Amino acid sequence: MLPSEIEQLFNSPPPEYTEEHRRTFESFKSALNRGEVRAAEPDIASKNGWRVNPWVKKGILLGFRIGKVVDMSIDHLRQPFFDKDTYPPKAVSLASQVRIVPGGSSIRDGAYVGRGVTCMPPMFINAGAYVDDGTMIDSHALIGSCAQVGRNCHISAAAQIGGVLEPIGSLPVIIEDDVMVGGNCGVYEGVIVKHRAVLGSGVLLNGSTAVYDLVREQIYTATDASPLVIPEEAVVVPGSRAISHPAGKHWNLSLYTPIIVKYRDAKTNERVQLENLFR
């Protein structure tokens, strides 16, 4: 029932939105907050293990259409705050069992944040994101709209997890369970990072990135039919490769490229375990 109502409201906008329309959106947003609906979800029938739910993305966008910019300032002089009334800060209580350390973090309404999640200041989780139990979001990290982050992940300081709210049919960024995302990493454009992978500090991944696997002697890229997928337990670090163009050779230029240097072993697991002491 709810999917069809959202589809109808999104595809055939009324001349003006009524209170009934707002109640429909609020019901949808409540389901997002509870984690009952997601912009993308696991799907064993899919080649990459995930499928996008376009109607959910439509519902998130609908909230921006319906919403009106209002004054949400706590202190008008020191911290003015104006945003759509449909997306205020998320209501979090002690019963939520989410650890939010003081210092300027923000979680937008319509994001699912699981039990035991730790939020180090300042960090931001956008509407439509899904962050599962036990994950740590470190200082200056961003979880974009519709991004899906699994259980017991560590999103390190200044890491950027892009969302992909639009195009509606495109898969958002997926970070599966037990993934370690190092500081200053950037994951964008629907990249999937599989279970227990480790991204070293400064790794950048997007739809145009080629990832070179030294262990399996393969090159991973996105195609029109599928996103870039980082294999399970892969350890990825920043690297470079020489430019073959004559001018590039002459100037000794190289291009950035991520490299899989190994797959998780006991030493890797020990280092990640040390990170868990901060949770």
MIGU-599579 format. One record per residue (C-alpha): residue number from 1; x, y, z; residue in one letter. Coordinates in nm, 4 decimals, padded with zeros to 6 digits. Each point is the difference from the previous one (the first is absolute). Last residue first. Example, Ala and Ser with C-alpha at 12.3 -4.5 7.8 and 13.67 -1.06 7.14 Angstrom:
REM residues 2
{2,{01.3670,-00.1060,00.7140},"S"}
{1,{-00.1370,-00.3440,00.0660},"A"}
***
This chain:
REM residues 279
{279,{03.3852,00.1491,02.0520},"R"}
{278,{00.3634,00.1021,00.0470},"F"}
{277,{00.1242,-00.3545,00.0651},"L"}
{276,{-00.1372,-00.1002,-00.3404},"N"}
{275,{00.2881,00.1744,-00.1761},"E"}
{274,{00.2412,-00.2442,00.1650},"L"}
{273,{-00.2000,-00.2848,-00.1542},"Q"}
{272,{00.0610,00.1535,-00.3431},"V"}
{271,{00.3751,-00.0213,00.0567},"R"}
{270,{-00.0192,-00.3605,00.1183},"E"}
{269,{-00.2149,-00.0994,-00.2985},"N"}
{268,{00.2542,00.1455,-00.2408},"T"}
{267,{00.2832,-00.1926,00.1654},"K"}
{266,{-00.2022,-00.3232,-00.0029},"A"}
{265,{-00.0733,00.0294,-00.3723},"D"}
{264,{-00.2302,00.2041,-00.2207},"R"}
{263,{00.0685,-00.0098,-00.3718},"Y"}
{262,{00.3061,00.1583,-00.1595},"K"}
{261,{00.1281,00.2951,-00.2020},"V"}
{260,{-00.3273,00.1026,-00.1615},"I"}
{259,{00.1015,00.3186,-00.1830},"I"}
{258,{-00.1860,00.3294,-00.0379},"P"}
{257,{00.1115,00.2176,-00.2932},"T"}
{256,{00.1299,00.3559,-00.0232},"Y"}
{255,{00.1527,00.0892,-00.3336},"L"}
{254,{00.3679,00.0436,-00.0853},"S"}
{253,{00.2124,00.2661,-00.1646},"L"}
{252,{00.3662,-00.0305,-00.0943},"N"}
{251,{-00.0193,00.3179,-00.2136},"W"}
{250,{00.1154,-00.1777,-00.3161},"H"}
{249,{-00.2074,-00.3063,00.0801},"K"}
{248,{-00.3114,00.2118,00.0469},"G"}
{247,{00.0726,00.1847,-00.3253},"A"}
{246,{00.0345,-00.3327,-00.1810},"P"}
{245,{-00.3284,-00.1375,00.1437},"H"}
{244,{00.0699,-00.3153,00.2023},"S"}
{243,{-00.0638,00.1621,00.3390},"I"}
{242,{00.1692,-00.1969,00.2788},"A"}
{241,{-00.2071,-00.1597,00.2702},"R"}
{240,{-00.0696,00.1173,00.3541},"S"}
{239,{-00.0951,-00.1390,00.3402},"G"}
{238,{-00.2423,00.0501,00.2865},"P"}
{237,{-00.0637,-00.3086,00.2147},"V"}
{236,{-00.2643,-00.2746,-00.0102},"V"}
{235,{-00.0099,-00.3071,00.2251},"V"}
{234,{-00.2549,-00.2441,-00.1420},"A"}
{233,{-00.1999,-00.1978,00.2571},"E"}
{232,{-00.2994,-00.0396,-00.2341},"E"}
{231,{00.0489,00.1436,-00.3469},"P"}
{230,{-00.0330,00.3717,-00.0872},"I"}
{229,{-00.2856,00.0369,-00.2485},"V"}
{228,{-00.0194,00.2761,-00.2626},"L"}
{227,{-00.3598,00.0219,-00.1162},"P"}
{226,{-00.1803,-00.2229,-00.2515},"S"}
{225,{-00.1772,00.0187,-00.3351},"A"}
{224,{00.1586,00.3108,-00.1515},"D"}
{223,{00.3329,-00.1246,00.1326},"T"}
{222,{00.2015,00.0700,00.3154},"A"}
{221,{00.3606,-00.1131,00.0194},"T"}
{220,{00.2057,-00.2734,00.1654},"Y"}
{219,{00.3394,-00.1024,-00.1417},"I"}
{218,{00.1275,-00.3487,00.0727},"Q"}
{217,{00.3343,-00.1543,00.0965},"E"}
{216,{-00.1491,-00.1902,00.2955},"R"}
{215,{00.2495,00.1347,00.2542},"V"}
{214,{00.0995,00.3212,-00.1792},"L"}
{213,{-00.3632,00.1103,-00.0364},"D"}
{212,{-00.0115,00.3287,-00.1929},"Y"}
{211,{-00.3052,00.2208,00.0559},"V"}
{210,{-00.1225,00.2117,-00.2917},"A"}
{209,{-00.1949,00.3071,00.1098},"T"}
{208,{-00.2632,00.1604,-00.2224},"S"}
{207,{-00.3031,-00.0876,00.2134},"G"}
{206,{00.1690,00.1199,00.3166},"N"}
{205,{00.2618,-00.1049,00.2546},"L"}
{204,{00.2576,00.2153,00.1807},"L"}
{203,{00.2438,-00.1548,00.2491},"V"}
{202,{00.1572,00.2594,00.2328},"G"}
{201,{00.0541,-00.2213,00.3015},"S"}
{200,{-00.0184,-00.3705,-00.0768},"G"}
{199,{-00.3305,-00.1584,-00.0967},"L"}
{198,{-00.0525,-00.3344,00.1737},"V"}
{197,{-00.2506,-00.2619,-00.1189},"A"}
{196,{-00.1877,-00.2044,00.2608},"R"}
{195,{-00.3178,-00.0466,-00.2111},"H"}
{194,{-00.0133,00.1692,-00.3404},"K"}
{193,{00.0531,00.3623,-00.0984},"V"}
{192,{-00.2589,00.0868,-00.2646},"I"}
{191,{00.0515,00.3201,-00.2019},"V"}
{190,{-00.3216,00.1870,-00.0831},"G"}
{189,{00.1507,00.3294,-00.1124},"E"}
{188,{00.2296,00.0789,00.2956},"Y"}
{187,{00.2421,-00.1316,00.2614},"V"}
{186,{00.2513,00.2555,00.1307},"G"}
{185,{00.2705,-00.0824,00.2523},"C"}
{184,{00.1454,00.2740,00.2204},"N"}
{183,{00.0571,-00.2398,00.2908},"G"}
{182,{-00.0378,-00.3713,-00.0604},"G"}
{181,{-00.3199,-00.1925,-00.0718},"V"}
{180,{00.0002,-00.3322,00.1897},"M"}
{179,{-00.2806,-00.2330,-00.1076},"V"}
{178,{-00.1605,-00.2368,00.2507},"D"}
{177,{-00.3360,-00.0204,-00.1815},"D"}
{176,{-00.0547,00.1440,-00.3504},"E"}
{175,{00.0614,00.3555,-00.1197},"I"}
{174,{-00.2404,00.0719,-00.2872},"I"}
{173,{-00.0061,00.3272,-00.1948},"V"}
{172,{-00.3370,00.0561,-00.1641},"P"}
{171,{-00.1363,-00.2118,-00.2876},"L"}
{170,{-00.1401,00.2088,-00.2825},"S"}
{169,{-00.3705,-00.0056,-00.0863},"G"}
{168,{-00.0768,00.3386,00.1561},"I"}
{167,{00.2858,00.1811,-00.1705},"P"}
{166,{00.0351,00.1469,00.2576},"E"}
{165,{00.0274,-00.0679,00.3733},"L"}
{164,{00.3543,-00.1249,-00.0521},"V"}
{163,{00.1418,00.0019,00.3560},"G"}
{162,{00.3691,00.0684,00.0195},"G"}
{161,{00.1996,-00.1396,00.2911},"I"}
{160,{00.2615,00.2644,00.0831},"Q"}
{159,{00.2727,-00.0852,00.2490},"A"}
{158,{00.1223,00.2966,00.2079},"A"}
{157,{00.0826,-00.2187,00.3023},"A"}
{156,{-00.0652,-00.3712,-00.0388},"S"}
{155,{-00.3167,-00.1852,-00.0962},"I"}
{154,{00.0408,-00.3114,00.2115},"H"}
{153,{-00.2474,-00.2777,-00.0774},"C"}
{152,{-00.1624,-00.2222,00.2595},"N"}
{151,{-00.3210,-00.0556,-00.1943},"R"}
{150,{-00.0635,00.1309,-00.3505},"G"}
{149,{-00.0085,00.3421,-00.1619},"V"}
{148,{-00.2561,00.0785,-00.2720},"Q"}
{147,{00.0189,00.3446,-00.1599},"A"}
{146,{-00.3466,00.1402,-00.0847},"C"}
{145,{00.0987,00.3613,00.0850},"S"}
{144,{00.3699,00.0335,00.0758},"G"}
{143,{00.1890,-00.1245,00.3051},"I"}
{142,{00.2618,00.2651,00.0739},"L"}
{141,{00.3040,-00.0190,00.2276},"A"}
{140,{00.1440,00.3078,00.1730},"H"}
{139,{00.0728,-00.2003,00.3165},"S"}
{138,{-00.0705,-00.3746,-00.0057},"D"}
{137,{-00.3131,-00.1973,-00.0801},"I"}
{136,{00.0296,-00.3268,00.1928},"M"}
{135,{-00.2258,-00.2948,-00.0872},"T"}
{134,{-00.1493,-00.2241,00.2670},"G"}
{133,{-00.3405,-00.0491,-00.1563},"D"}
{132,{-00.0781,00.1089,-00.3563},"D"}
{131,{00.0182,00.3414,-00.1641},"V"}
{130,{-00.2690,00.0620,-00.2630},"Y"}
{129,{-00.0107,00.3353,-00.1797},"A"}
{128,{-00.3304,00.1457,-00.1217},"G"}
{127,{00.0563,00.3413,00.1560},"A"}
{126,{00.3657,00.0907,00.0536},"N"}
{125,{00.2435,-00.1115,00.2697},"I"}
{124,{00.2505,00.2666,00.1051},"F"}
{123,{00.3123,-00.0017,00.2183},"M"}
{122,{00.1552,00.2489,00.2411},"P"}
{121,{00.0490,-00.1564,00.2376},"P"}
{120,{00.0239,-00.3772,00.0464},"M"}
{119,{-00.3217,-00.1963,-00.0559},"C"}
{118,{00.0020,-00.3543,00.1408},"T"}
{117,{-00.2637,-00.2503,-00.1172},"V"}
{116,{-00.0955,-00.2462,00.2757},"G"}
{115,{-00.3558,-00.0407,-00.1184},"R"}
{114,{-00.0683,00.0867,-00.3631},"G"}
{113,{-00.0331,00.3376,-00.1701},"V"}
{112,{-00.2683,00.0195,-00.2687},"Y"}
{111,{-00.0187,00.3399,-00.1682},"A"}
{110,{-00.3354,00.1709,-00.0628},"G"}
{109,{00.0751,00.2901,00.2326},"D"}
{108,{00.3470,00.1447,-00.0488},"R"}
{107,{00.2838,-00.0941,00.2307},"I"}
{106,{00.2321,00.2792,00.1099},"S"}
{105,{00.3298,00.0137,00.1873},"S"}
{104,{00.1133,00.3228,00.1691},"G"}
{103,{00.2272,-00.0890,00.2894},"G"}
{102,{-00.1513,-00.2286,00.2614},"P"}
{101,{00.0395,-00.3774,-00.0569},"V"}
{100,{-00.3082,-00.1708,-00.1411},"I"}
{99,{-00.0188,-00.3646,00.1132},"R"}
{98,{-00.3131,-00.1648,-00.1387},"V"}
{97,{-00.1921,-00.2257,00.2379},"Q"}
{96,{-00.3323,00.1250,-00.1397},"S"}
{95,{-00.1448,-00.0237,00.3526},"A"}
{94,{00.2229,00.2905,00.1033},"L"}
{93,{-00.1879,00.2128,-00.2517},"S"}
{92,{00.0515,00.1081,-00.3608},"V"}
{91,{-00.2412,00.2176,-00.1980},"A"}
{90,{00.1520,00.0617,-00.3428},"K"}
{89,{00.0752,00.3615,-00.0851},"P"}
{88,{-00.2774,00.1554,-00.2095},"P"}
{87,{-00.0762,-00.1319,-00.3496},"Y"}
{86,{-00.3630,00.0728,-00.0913},"T"}
{85,{00.0300,00.3559,00.1293},"D"}
{84,{00.2475,00.0751,-00.2775},"K"}
{83,{00.2990,00.1865,00.1407},"D"}
{82,{00.1137,00.3163,00.1751},"F"}
{81,{00.2482,-00.0027,00.2889},"F"}
{80,{00.1584,00.3112,00.1554},"P"}
{79,{00.2759,-00.0889,00.2474},"Q"}
{78,{00.1369,00.2853,00.2092},"R"}
{77,{-00.2639,00.2673,-00.0542},"L"}
{76,{-00.3185,-00.1992,-00.0521},"H"}
{75,{00.0849,-00.2503,00.2755},"D"}
{74,{-00.1982,-00.3221,-00.0283},"I"}
{73,{-00.0731,00.0797,-00.3619},"S"}
{72,{-00.2598,-00.2128,-00.1827},"M"}
{71,{-00.1383,00.2862,-00.2116},"D"}
{70,{-00.2101,-00.1481,-00.2781},"V"}
{69,{00.0496,-00.0930,-00.3653},"V"}
{68,{-00.3104,-00.1833,-00.1192},"K"}
{67,{-00.0121,-00.3706,-00.0699},"G"}
{66,{-00.2214,-00.1737,-00.2523},"I"}
{65,{00.2540,-00.0050,-00.2828},"R"}
{64,{00.2924,-00.0864,00.2267},"F"}
{63,{-00.1972,-00.2843,00.1580},"G"}
{62,{-00.0907,-00.1281,-00.3443},"L"}
{61,{00.3707,-00.0506,-00.0683},"L"}
{60,{00.0139,-00.2516,00.2865},"I"}
{59,{-00.3176,-00.1712,-00.1226},"G"}
{58,{00.1361,-00.0228,-00.3545},"K"}
{57,{00.3140,-00.1630,00.1379},"K"}
{56,{-00.2226,-00.2539,00.1744},"V"}
{55,{-00.1899,-00.0661,-00.3233},"W"}
{54,{00.3287,-00.0670,-00.1787},"P"}
{53,{00.0910,-00.2950,00.2254},"N"}
{52,{00.3518,-00.0986,-00.1092},"V"}
{51,{00.1196,-00.3591,00.0034},"R"}
{50,{00.3008,-00.1619,00.1592},"W"}
{49,{00.2057,-00.3222,-00.0150},"G"}
{48,{00.2229,00.1021,-00.2922},"N"}
{47,{-00.1494,-00.2517,-00.2425},"K"}
{46,{-00.3489,00.0484,00.1458},"S"}
{45,{-00.2065,-00.3015,00.1103},"A"}
{44,{00.1499,00.0160,00.3500},"I"}
{43,{-00.1531,00.3441,00.0493},"D"}
{42,{00.1232,00.2239,00.2814},"P"}
{41,{-00.1790,00.3357,00.0243},"E"}
{40,{00.0031,00.3418,-00.1620},"A"}
{39,{-00.1856,00.3242,00.0747},"A"}
{38,{-00.1258,-00.1655,00.3170},"R"}
{37,{-00.3380,-00.0659,00.1610},"V"}
{36,{-00.0462,-00.1522,00.3455},"E"}
{35,{00.3085,00.1720,00.1406},"G"}
{34,{-00.2023,00.1586,00.2797},"R"}
{33,{00.0863,00.3528,-00.1138},"N"}
{32,{-00.0851,-00.0896,-00.3590},"L"}
{31,{-00.3390,-00.1376,00.1106},"A"}
{30,{-00.0612,00.3249,00.1892},"S"}
{29,{00.0872,00.1897,-00.3181},"K"}
{28,{-00.2677,-00.1902,-00.1949},"F"}
{27,{-00.2647,00.0672,00.2620},"S"}
{26,{00.1069,00.3661,00.0013},"E"}
{25,{-00.0332,00.0086,-00.3792},"F"}
{24,{-00.3545,-00.1353,00.0123},"T"}
{23,{-00.0862,00.2431,00.2786},"R"}
{22,{00.1338,00.2853,-00.2136},"R"}
{21,{-00.2221,-00.1060,-00.2891},"H"}
{20,{-00.2994,-00.0018,00.2360},"E"}
{19,{00.0969,00.3470,00.1195},"E"}
{18,{-00.0261,00.1169,-00.3591},"T"}
{17,{00.2635,00.0589,-00.2661},"Y"}
{16,{-00.0822,00.2474,-00.2741},"E"}
{15,{-00.0738,-00.0281,-00.3703},"P"}
{14,{00.0489,-00.3766,00.0385},"P"}
{13,{00.3224,-00.1700,-00.1173},"P"}
{12,{-00.0677,-00.3027,-00.2232},"S"}
{11,{00.3118,-00.2197,00.0005},"N"}
{10,{00.1056,00.0777,00.3572},"F"}
{9,{-00.3436,-00.0112,00.1623},"L"}
{8,{-00.0983,-00.3153,-00.1895},"Q"}
{7,{00.3278,-00.1785,00.0732},"E"}
{6,{-00.0250,00.0876,00.3687},"I"}
{5,{-00.3566,-00.1319,00.0202},"E"}
{4,{00.0974,-00.3172,-00.1894},"S"}
{3,{00.2926,-00.0652,00.2351},"P"}
{2,{-00.2193,00.0601,00.3089},"L"}
{1,{-00.2673,-00.2509,-00.1032},"M"}
***
